Amino acid sequence: MEVLARIDGEAGERVVSSLADVSPELAYQIAAWGFGEIYARPALAPRDRQLVTLGMLTALGGCEPQLEVHVNAALNVGLTPQEIVESLLQAAAYCGFPKAINATLAAKRVFAERGLLPVQGD
């Protein structure tokens, strides 16, 4: 839970809490395995793990609620809004425009909540 809180903050805790009454085992596995084992591994920095995660969730599509959690996490671990937007633009070349647009709009919601709009870029 310490790694989850450090990376995802309140958003991650809300995801785990939302599962407590329907699938406490899934909540446990997210915290214990996903963050306690995977995110805690030293070979990739947290910001790099978040870049990978943003790309994967974008490629999967239909994961916009989780994208919002991980955009927050990406900001928490030091990625800038510009870097996040650029990573989602990169994803457009490999996943297609519809998935990249959906991911970018999920990021926009997070940026709006955190007072980070407009995003300055090229």
C-alpha positions as CSV (number, residue, x, y, z in Angstrom):
1,M,0.0,0.0,0.0
2,E,3.0,2.3,0.6
3,V,4.1,2.0,-3.0
4,L,0.6,2.4,-4.3
5,A,0.0,5.5,-2.2
6,R,3.4,7.0,-3.3
7,I,2.7,6.5,-7.0
8,D,-1.1,6.7,-7.4
9,G,-1.9,8.7,-4.4
10,E,-5.6,9.0,-3.5
11,A,-6.7,7.7,-6.9
12,G,-5.1,4.4,-6.3
13,E,-6.5,4.1,-2.8
14,R,-10.0,4.8,-4.2
15,V,-9.6,2.0,-6.8
16,V,-8.6,-0.5,-4.1
17,S,-11.4,0.7,-1.7
18,S,-14.0,0.5,-4.5
19,L,-13.2,-3.2,-4.8
20,A,-13.3,-4.0,-1.1
21,D,-16.9,-5.1,-1.0
22,V,-17.0,-6.9,-4.3
23,S,-13.6,-8.5,-4.7
24,P,-11.2,-7.9,-1.8
25,E,-8.8,-10.4,-3.3
26,L,-8.5,-8.3,-6.5
27,A,-7.9,-5.2,-4.3
28,Y,-5.3,-7.1,-2.4
29,Q,-3.5,-8.3,-5.6
30,I,-3.4,-4.8,-7.0
31,A,-1.6,-3.6,-3.9
32,A,0.5,-6.7,-3.1
33,W,1.5,-7.9,-6.6
34,G,0.9,-4.9,-8.9
35,F,2.6,-2.4,-6.6
36,G,4.4,-4.4,-3.9
37,E,6.1,-6.6,-6.5
38,I,6.0,-5.1,-9.9
39,Y,6.1,-1.3,-9.3
40,A,8.7,-1.8,-6.6
41,R,11.2,-3.4,-8.9
42,P,14.3,-1.3,-9.2
43,A,15.2,-1.8,-12.9
44,L,12.8,0.9,-14.2
45,A,12.2,4.3,-12.6
46,P,8.6,5.0,-11.6
47,R,8.3,7.6,-14.4
48,D,9.4,5.1,-16.9
49,R,6.9,2.5,-15.6
50,Q,4.2,5.1,-16.0
51,L,5.2,5.9,-19.6
52,V,4.9,2.2,-20.3
53,T,1.6,1.9,-18.5
54,L,0.1,4.9,-20.4
55,G,1.1,3.3,-23.7
56,M,-0.3,0.0,-22.8
57,L,-3.6,1.3,-21.5
58,T,-3.9,3.5,-24.6
59,A,-3.3,0.5,-26.8
60,L,-5.8,-1.6,-25.0
61,G,-8.5,1.0,-25.3
62,G,-11.6,1.1,-23.2
63,C,-9.4,1.7,-20.1
64,E,-10.1,5.4,-19.7
65,P,-10.9,5.3,-15.9
66,Q,-7.6,3.5,-15.4
67,L,-5.8,6.0,-17.7
68,E,-7.0,8.8,-15.5
69,V,-5.6,7.1,-12.4
70,H,-2.3,6.6,-14.3
71,V,-2.1,10.1,-15.7
72,N,-2.4,11.3,-12.1
73,A,0.3,8.8,-11.2
74,A,2.5,9.9,-14.0
75,L,2.3,13.5,-12.7
76,N,3.0,12.3,-9.2
77,V,6.2,10.6,-10.3
78,G,7.5,13.6,-12.2
79,L,6.2,13.4,-15.8
80,T,5.1,16.8,-17.1
81,P,1.8,17.3,-18.9
82,Q,3.8,17.9,-22.1
83,E,5.6,14.5,-21.7
84,I,2.3,12.7,-21.1
85,V,0.6,14.4,-24.1
86,E,3.7,13.5,-26.3
87,S,3.6,9.9,-25.2
88,L,-0.1,9.7,-26.2
89,L,0.7,11.3,-29.5
90,Q,3.4,8.7,-30.0
91,A,0.7,6.0,-29.3
92,A,-1.4,7.3,-32.2
93,A,1.2,6.0,-34.6
94,Y,0.9,2.5,-33.2
95,C,-2.6,2.2,-31.8
96,G,-4.6,4.5,-34.1
97,F,-6.2,7.9,-33.6
98,P,-9.4,6.8,-31.9
99,K,-7.5,5.2,-29.0
100,A,-5.0,8.1,-28.8
101,I,-7.9,10.6,-28.8
102,N,-9.7,8.7,-26.0
103,A,-6.5,8.6,-23.9
104,T,-5.8,12.3,-24.5
105,L,-9.3,13.2,-23.4
106,A,-8.8,11.1,-20.3
107,A,-5.5,13.0,-19.7
108,K,-7.3,16.3,-20.3
109,R,-9.8,15.5,-17.5
110,V,-7.0,15.0,-15.1
111,F,-5.1,18.1,-16.2
112,A,-8.4,20.1,-15.7
113,E,-8.9,18.7,-12.2
114,R,-5.3,19.6,-11.3
115,G,-5.4,23.1,-13.0
116,L,-2.8,22.2,-15.6
117,L,-4.7,23.4,-18.8
118,P,-3.8,24.6,-21.3
119,V,-0.9,22.3,-21.9
120,Q,2.0,24.1,-23.5
121,G,3.8,22.2,-26.3
122,D,5.5,22.8,-29.6
